[in-house]
Amino acid sequence: MKTLICFFLIFSLAVIPAIFVMAKEEGEKKEEVPLGMEMIQIGGGVKALAIKGMKIHKEGDLLVLEGTREFVARKFIEIDGRIDGLESKEENLEKGIEQLREELRALQQEVK
């Protein structure tokens, strides 16, 4: 009888933690966030799934997510600004390269 009780205790100590680990893993799988999305904590334990970078504003007691059209328009404006900045950097680099070429030509002329 004692061996049966010992076996039951050992079995319980081995199985119960494994059940909790499996339950925890299942809970983590349910909260996977898709690529390009983020989980936003709204309050009171409530979470919302939104596109990364989407703006949220408050209207009274409500939290309102930025509309898709506004989000896309804002992102295009940001991208246009970044492209303009890159184009100006590229022009400056091309001017610098051209100046270096001219200096190199002048040095080659002096050597000859």
Secondary structure as GFF3:
##gff-version 3
##sequence-region A 1 112
A	DSSP	alpha_helix	2	30	.	.	.	ID=ss1
A	DSSP	beta_strand	37	43	.	.	.	ID=ss2
A	DSSP	beta_strand	46	51	.	.	.	ID=ss3
A	DSSP	beta_strand	56	59	.	.	.	ID=ss4
A	DSSP	beta_strand	62	65	.	.	.	ID=ss5
A	DSSP	alpha_helix	68	111	.	.	.	ID=ss6
###
